[in-house]
Amino acid sequence: MPGARPWGTLEDMGDGDGGHTDVIVIGAGFSGLYALHRLRSRGFSVQVLEQADGVGGTWYWNRYPGARCDSESYYYCYSFDPELEQEWRWTERYPGQEEIRGYLEHVADRYDLRRDIAFGVRVSEAAWDGAGWTVTSEDGTSRRCRWLVTAVGCLSAANVPDIPGLADFAGEWHHTGRWPHEGVDVSGRRVGVVGTGSTGIQAIPVLAEAAGHLTVFQRTANYSIPARNAPLSEEEMTATKSDYAAIRRVQQGSTNGHPFVLSDVDILDLPADQRRALYDAAWERGGLRFRAAVKDVLSDPDVNADTSEFLREKIRETVHDPATAETLTPRDHPFATKRPPIDTHYFETYNRENVSLVDVKADPIAAITPDGVRLESGAEHPLDVLVFATGFDALTGPLLSFDIRGRDGVSLREAWREGPRTHLGLGVAGFPDLFTVTGPGSPSVLTNMPTAIEQHVDWIADLLERLRATGEHAEPTPEAEATWASEVARAADATLLPQAASSWYLGANVPGKARVFLPYAGGYARYRATCDDEAAAGYPGFGLAENRTNLANRHAV
């Protein structure tokens, strides 16, 4: 590996003013907490840097009304410790933000993680110098480490649209991903929500209950499935806890890291009445399992068209006003090619007298005025509170929110100017000893995140143990990176996913962002097997297997 210093040690690196450690982990959400616990248990010295004043990651920041997970609570959690599984008691089928944050705070306390977390530290730069990494925070403090692990999340860089006049708005405005911790009082006020993706679909019904009037500005109509959220009984929790081993096995072998398998029923072969009964049963159960009830929904256009039409019928049945129902009916993308939301009374909300829907695809927003929102037609909507449920600069945004510089001072932003390229979503060519948890090119947002996170961290920990023993540096080869980029594109093209032209899976929600399909769509189980094969072969994609002879010779000398 040209330019690498295989024998670089912490002693070689010297001290920055913030000290040095084996591993620095950036972020203290699900990924960062588990990375700290796992690496510390392997004997590494670890420091976590977290910009917030508490743990939780996305569940620390996203406190908007209705914030809730769309994976069920019993498997949206860690699996590494059976005792933790048995002692924690979830209260709802779909956990809310406060409960998830409480769970992560419990984990931080249970495993004594806070002593190795520096809170209130916003990283501004990370630079490789041939031996290790120097990580600099905005206050000018620098810290040194041998290995750098980014645990910054996939959906943490808020995407606020650049609309003229926003600075002049006389009311208050907020992005859902940076919701004030003290809350926002919307009682009796005129509230506008921009965005009808997963976040908007969660927030809109709750805001409508308190607002004097709620105006929803919709650019893209969305499919949504009822969550059917409910409290969890003691009997349900007892049954789950007694079956956790089997639940986890199913997760590890599944396409999406969920504890259920995709249907093997060819729905188009069923008579119309049986087909409708299958759809209705899945609709009544609700949640993400609806998608699993239909075989080939993301690969067969005819199956998807049939499923999509069922969902459109449900919108027409639910929304009383036909014109409003038509505006809410998605027709520009197949079902589940964008992130499939689940909801609690989302479509029913449009039957309320204090809610109005504005189609900003037909009449785009021209400007924010001091009094509200003006459309291109000249129509104005007076508002007291403006809420941007406009999502995130997904997957790449969090990694590009600070300046990462690798070999020869090349920045990650420059390396990714035509779109992100990684090897397995775990590392980037030109950036030695940098490891990205759920980075671009990994299954990440197409899976149950804790499942993907644990697999990533365990794999990284195994590799770091080898590097500690041998003194090698790990860096993806350009060839491995190019091969994996082709596989990521192939996996996406084998599905209907790229047909949603406006999807954030493609970066389409951020002006100027390269249009590259970001996550790996080949399935979690296949991805995990690929990572296992990489490790078993001696990490050739990270430039290690090819160095064995050189390494042996150096040891002999």
N, C-alpha and C positions, 0 to 999 in steps of 0.2 A: 504494500500500500504506500504509494509515493507520499513522502512528507510526514508519515506517521512516526511517532516515537514510542515503539512498543514497550520501552522500559520506563516510561514516565510514571512517577509516583507522586503521592501527596507531598513528600519532602521536596521533590524537585520543583513543585509548583510554588512554594512559598506561601505567605499569608497575605490575603487582602485585608482591608480594615474590618471586614465582617467575619474573618476566620475562614477555615476550610473544612471540608467534610468529604466523605466518599461520594455521597449522592445528594444533589439538590433536586427536590421535587417542587414544581410550580403548581400550586392549587391544592385546596383542602376540601374538595367535594368527595364524591364516592371514589374517584380514581386516586386522588392524593392521599386520602386516609388509608386506603388499602395498600397503596405503594409503601407508605411509611411503615405500616404494620408488617408487611411481608418482608421488606428489605431489612428492617431492623431485626426481625427474627432470624435472618440469615447472617447476622453479624456485621452488617454494614452500618456505618455512621450516616445518619440521614437528617437533613433539615428540609422542612416544608416551608415555602414562602407563600403567604396568602394575603391578597389585597384587602379582603374584608376583615372585620373584627371578630368573626366567628366562623365555625366550620359550616359546610353545607353546599358550597359551590352554587349551582343553579338554584338549589332550594333555599339558599340564603337570600339571593337577590330577587327571585320571582315570587313576590308576595301580593300579586294583584288579586282582586276578588275572583274567587272560583278556581284559583290555582290548584291543580290536582294532577296526579300521575295517571297516564292512560294504560299502564301495566297494573295488574292486580297486586295488591300489597304483599300477599304471601310469597310472591317470587320477585318482587321489586326490592330485593334486599340481598345482603351478602349470604354466601353459602359456605364460607371457609371454616366456620366454627359451629358444630352442631349444638353446643351449649348456648350460643347466641340465638340460634334459631328457636330453641325451646323457651328461652326466657323472655323474648320480646313478644308483646301481645298487640297485634294490629287491631284497630277498632272498626275499620270500614273496608269494603271490597276494593275501593280505589282510594288510596291515601291522599289526604290533602297536604299542602305545603308545610303546614305547621307540624303535622305528624311525621313527615319524612325528615324534616330538619331535626325534630326531637330524637328520632332514631339515630341520625348521624351524630348528634351530640352525645347520645348514650354510648355509641361505639367509641367516640373519641375519649370519653371518660373511662369506659370499661377497660380499654387497652392502653391507658395512660399515654395517649398520643399528643396531647397539647404541649407537653414539655419540649417537643421537637418541632413545634410549629411557630413561626414568627408571623404574627398577625399584623395587619396594617402595612404590609410591604408590597408596593406595586413595582413589579419588575419593569425596567425600561430597556435593558440590553443584556444579551448573553453572547459571549464571544469565545471562540475556540482559539488556542494559541499553540497547538501542537502537543501539549501535555494534558490539558484539561480545559475546563470552562471557568470563565469569570462572569459572574452574574451580578449586574449592577441594578440597584433600585433607584427610584426617582429622587430619593433623598441623598443620593451620591454614594451610599454604602455599597461596597463590593464584597462578594463572597466567592470563595474558590471551591471547586469540586472536581472530582475525577470524571463523574458521569452526571449527565443532566437528563431529567425525566420531566416531560411536560404533561401535566394532568389538568389542563385548562378547560376541558369540556368541549363539546361540539357546538353547543348553543349558548354561548356566553357573551358574544360580541353583539350588542344591541344594534339593530338596523333602524335608524331614524331617517325617514325619507327627507331628501333635501327639497323642501317646498318653500317657495318664496314667501316671505312675510312672517315666518314662524317666530322670529325674535320680537316681532311687534304685537304678538297676541296678548291681549290685556287679561285674559283668564289664566288658568294654570294648565300646563300640559305635562304628560308623563308617558314614558315608554313602559310597557308592562314588565319588561325585564329589569327595570330599575325603579320599581314601585317604592314610594316612601314607606319606611318601616312603621311610621305612625299612622299609616292609612290615608285615604283621601275621602273627605266627606262630600258625597254627591247628592245628599238628601235635598229633594226639591229643585235641583239644579238642572240646567240644560247641558247634557253630556253628549259628546260625539266620540265614536270609536272608529278608527281607521284600521281596517283589516278584519278578515273573516277566516283566518287559518285556525289552527288548533287553539291558540291562545285566545283569540277573539271569540271563538265558539264557547270557550269556558267562561270568559268574563262577561259577555253580553247579557246572558240571563240574570246574573247577579246584579249587575249595574242597573238593569231595567227595573228591578224591584224597588230600588231606592231613588232613582233619578226622577226629577220632575218630568223630563222628556229625554229620551235617548234616540239619537240619530246614528244609524250605522252606515258607514261609507264602504261599500263593497266593490272591489275591483273584480275578484274572481269568485264565482259561486262554488261552494264546496259540498261534497258528500259528508255525511256524518251519521254515526251509529249511536243509538242510545246507550249510555253507560250502564244503566240499571244499577246505579250505586246503592248500597244499603249497608247498615251496620252488620258486623260479623258476630255471630253467636258463639258462645263458648263451645258448643258442639262442633261448629265448623272449624274453629281454631284447633281444637283437640284432634280432629280428624286430620287436618293438614299437618300438624306437628308429628303425628304418628307415621305419616307417609312421606316425610321430607326426603328420605334417601331415594325413593322412586321418583319423586317430583324432579329432583336434581338430575337424575339420569336422563329423563325425558328432555329436559332443557339442553343438556350437552349434545344430544343427538338430533336436535330440532333445527329447522331452517332459520328461525328467528330468535332462538334463545328463550322461547316461551315453553311452558310445560304442557303443550298440546301439539298434536300432529295435524298436518293438513289432510283434508278429506280425500278419499279415493273414489268418491262418487262422481261419475260423469253426468253432470246435472242436465245437460242438453238431451241425454237419452231418456230422461224421466218424462212421464206424462205431465201435462200442464198442472194438474191438481197436486201431484206429488212434489213437483218442483216448487210450487207456491208454498206448500206445507213446509218444505225444507227451509226456504227463505224466511218464512214467518217464525219458525222455531228459533232460527239463529237471531232474528231481529228481537224476539222477546227475551232471549238470553242476554243479548247486547254485548258490548265491548269488542275488543280486538278479535275475539274468536269468531266473529261474523265472517271475517275474511277467510279463516281456516276452514269454514264450513263448505266452501266452494272450491273444488279442485280446478287448478289451472287458471284462476282468475287473473293472474298477472302474466300469463304466457299465451293464453288463447283469446284472440280478439272477440270471437263469438260468445264465449263464456262470459267475458267481461261485459260485453254489450248487454247481455241478458241480466246480469247482476246489477249493472248500472241503471237499467230501466226499472227494475224493482225498487231501487232506492229513490229514483225520481218519482215513482208513484207514491211512495211514502211521504215525500215532501208535499205533493199535491193533496194528499189525504189530511195532512196535519195543518197546513197553512190555509186559513179561511179565504183570504182574498186571492183570486186567481192570478191577478197581475203580480202581486208580491211573490206568490209561489213560483211563478215563471221566472222572475228575476233571481230567486234563490236556487233555481234548478241548474246544476252544472251540466254543460254540454260540450265544453272545450277540452276535456281530458277524461280518460277512462278512470273508473273507480280504482283507488289505492295506488295510482301512479304518483299522486302527491301524498304527503303524510296523511293517513286516514284518521280524522279526529273522531273522538267519542264525546258525547255531550249529555247534559242534563237539561232537558226542555229547551233546547236551542231553537228549533223551528217553531215551537209553541210560543216563544217570546214575541214573534212577529204578529201574533193575534192580540197583543196588548194595545190599548188605545194610546199609550204614551211612548210607543216605539214606531219609528219610521225608517224605511230603507231607501238608500240613495245608491243608484247604480253609477259608479264613477268610471266604469269602462265605457258606458254610453256617453257620460258627461263628466270628464275628468276634473279633478281638483286643479284649479288654476293658481290659487294663492290662499294663504292664511291671512286673514285681516285682523285688526285689533278686536273685532267683535265675533269672529268665527271663521267659517270656511266659505270661500267663493268658488263656484264652479266655472268652467269655461263658457257655459251658457249665460253667465251673469247671475244665476240664482245664488242667493246667499243663505247660509244656515247659521243663525246666531247661537253661540255656545259660551258656557261658563267654564267648562272643563273639556279638554281634548286629550283623548287616550290613543296612543299609537300601539296597536297590536300588530306590528309590522314585522315581527320575527327578528331573525338574527343573520349576521354574516356567518353562515354555518361552516363548521369544520376548519376552514382556513382562517377565518377572521380572528378567532382567539389566538392562533399561533402567530399571526402577523400583527397583533396588537402591540407587540414590543419588537425590538430589533434583534433578531437572531443572526449572528455572523459565524460562518463556518470556515473551512479551509480558504486561505488567501484572502480572508476578510469579505468573502462573497455573502451577501445577505440572503436570507430565506425568501424575502419578497422578490428579489431579483431572480433567484432560482426558480420561483413559481410564477413568473410573469405571464407565462402562457397556460397556467393551470398547475395544480399540485401534482407532483410525482413522488411516490414513496415506494419502499419495498415493504409490502404487507401492511402498510399503514403504521409501521413501527419505527422506521428510520428513513433518512434522506441522504442520498449520495452527496458528498461534499461536506457533510456535517457529522464528523466522527463522534461516537459515544453520546449521541443525542437520541433519545428514545421518546416516541410520541404515543401516548395512551389514547386509543380510539381515534387515531389520526385519519386524514383522507386516505382512501384506499383500504380501509378496514370496514367490517360490517356495521359498526357503530350504531348510527341512528336507525338502521333497519333491523336492529335487534333489541331485546331487553337489555338495557345498558349495564346493569350490574353483572350479568353473565359475561358480556364482552369484556368488561373492565377486569374482572378476576382472571380471565384467560390471558389478557394482555400482560397484566402485572406479573403473573406467575411465569410467563414466558420470558419476560425481561429479567426477572430475578434469576432464573436459571442461566441466562446468558451472562449476566454480571458476575455470577460465581465463577464461570469459566474465565472471564477477563481478569478477575482478581487473581486467579491462580496462575495465569500465563503471562500477564502484562500486555496482552494484545490490545489493540484498538479495534472497535467494531464500526464499520461504515459500509452501508449498502454499495454494491458496485453499480456503475451506470447500466450495465447489461441486465442485472437483476431488476433494477428499477424500471427499465424499459419493458422488460418482459411482464412485470406485474401490472404496469399501466395498461398494457394490451389485454391482460386478463380482466382487469377491472372494466374496461370498455366492452369486452366480449360478454362478460356476465350481465352487464346492463342491457346490451343489445339483444340478449336472449329473452328479455322481458319486455313488457309494455311501458316500463318506467320512463324511458326517455321521451315518451309521447306527451308528457305533461310539460309543455314548453316553458311554463311560468314557474316551475317547481324550484324550491331552494335546494333540492338534491342536485340540481344543475348549476346552482349559483345565480339563477335568473332573477332573484329578488333584489340583487345588489347591482346598481348601474356600474358598468365598466368591468365587472368581474368576468373572468374567462369562463366560457361555457364548457365545463367538463363535468361528467357525472362523478360525484364526489365519493359516495360510499361504495363498498363492495357488495354487489347484489347476488353473489353466487351462493349465499347461505352460510349461516354460522358454522354448521357442522363441517362443511367442506373447507371453510377457511381455517378452522381449528386443526383439521387434519393436515392442511398445507403448512401451517406453522410448525406442527409436530415433525413433519418431514424435513423442514429446513433445519430444525435443531438436531434431528437424528443424523443428518448428513454432515454435521459439523459447521453449520451456519455459512455455507458457501456464498449465499446472497449477501452476506455481511463481510465478505472478504476474508473469512477466517480459515476455511478448509484449505485454501490455496497457500496459506502461510505456514502450514505445519512443518514442511521441510526446512524453511528458513528459520523457524522458531527452534527446531531441534538443533540446527547448526549453531545458532547463537548460544543455546544452552551448553553445547559441547565446548565452545570457545571459552 
